[in-house]
Amino acid sequence: MMRFLMLAVVTLAMTGCASNVVTDYNSSVVFGNYSSWAFAGGTDQSSFTSLDGTRVRSAVERELNRKALKQVPEVEADLLVSWQIVPEERLEQTGLGLGFGFGSGNFGWALSAPPPVREIEEGKLVVELADRKSKEVVWRAASRRYLNENQSPETRRELIDEVVAEMFTKYPPGLD
């Protein structure tokens, strides 16, 4: 019993430390050389993400301002910021499965049916920073938390704010 309790505590502690974002970056880049940024042209052209696009832009602006990076016109920027909400589909079981069985002694028969499954479309937020001169991505963050169609506008805004804030705790890389 004590081992089970200890295992449960360790599992909960590890789960609490799990990050909701994954980042990648070019390790040869000196991030201290970047002092300005702009949104890359054409970042939010999709009408599917236009409402969330406003939320993402606002959150990114806030976080880059906190990093003391200055927003400038695109032609003057050191970094170009692009983002996208990548659609993903997953299957979700809903309800209960059905089953029945009979038997006696050491022998029996049973039949069961799994719970109904439905397809859910979700979106994963990905933010990229590219060097304007080289046109190469130097930093990328992707969320492990998803936006879905069942979330209220307020929930979506809060989720985007939380995810973008967590993304930029890992920028510039090597400071965490």
C-alpha positions, -999 to +999 in steps of 0.1 A: +000+000+000+028+024+009+045+018-025+013+025-043+009+058-024+045+068-030+042+060-068+010+081-070+027+110-053+057+108-077+034+105-107+014+136-097+046+156-091+060+146-125+027+155-142+027+189-125+061+196-139+052+186-175+054+216-198+024+226-220+047+238-247+076+224-267+103+247-281+131+243-306+157+268-317+189+273-337+217+269-312+241+289-333+221+321-331+229+349-306+195+359-295+208+390-277+214+405-311+177+408-317+160+440-304+130+445-327+102+425-343+072+426-366+045+403-376+054+386-409+031+396-437+002+372-444+003+356-409-035+356-403-051+353-437-073+324-428-109+334-420-111+302-399-087+316-373-096+353-376-112+356-342-085+336-325-060+355-347-068+387-328-063+369-295-030+354-306-017+387-319-026+405-287-009+378-266+023+378-287+025+416-286+022+416-248+048+389-243+074+404-267+069+438-250+077+421-217+109+409-233+118+445-241+117+439-278+104+468-299+077+464-324+087+481-357+076+480-394+084+447-411+112+461-432+131+473-401+125+443-378+152+419-367+127+391-361+096+383-380+068+366-360+045+341-376+019+319-361-007+293-371-033+272-355-026+237-369-058+216-371-057+182-357-084+155-353-087+131-325-112+104-315-131+107-283-151+080-266-184+092-252-209+074-230-206+039-218-199+006-235-225-022-232-217-057-222-233-088-207-221-122-198-230-155-181-211-184-167-207-208-139-177-223-121-145-216-141-163-212-175-183-183-189-191-162-220-193-125-224-201-100-252-193-063-251-195-033-273-172-003-269-185+032-261-195+053-291-166+073-307-168+108-322-143+128-341-131+161-325-113+188-345-088+208-324-062+234-331-026+234-319-010+269-317+025+272-332+046+304-330+078+309-350+104+337-349+125+341-381+155+362-388+143+388-413+176+390-432+183+353-435+146+343-437+154+313-414+133+303-384+155+307-353+129+298-326+097+278-326+071+270-299+042+246-302+014+241-277+004+208-262-029+223-252-056+225-278-083+249-289-116+232-298-150+242-311-167+236-278-148+263-259-164+296-251-147+328-264-136+336-229-121+302-225-103+304-258-089+338-249-076+326-215-061+295-231-043+315-258-030+340-232-017+311-209-001+292-238+016+322-254+028+334-220+043+299-213+059+298-248+077+331-242+090+320-208+113+299-229+125+328-250+154+336-253+165+300-250+189+289-224+176+313-196+152+288-180 
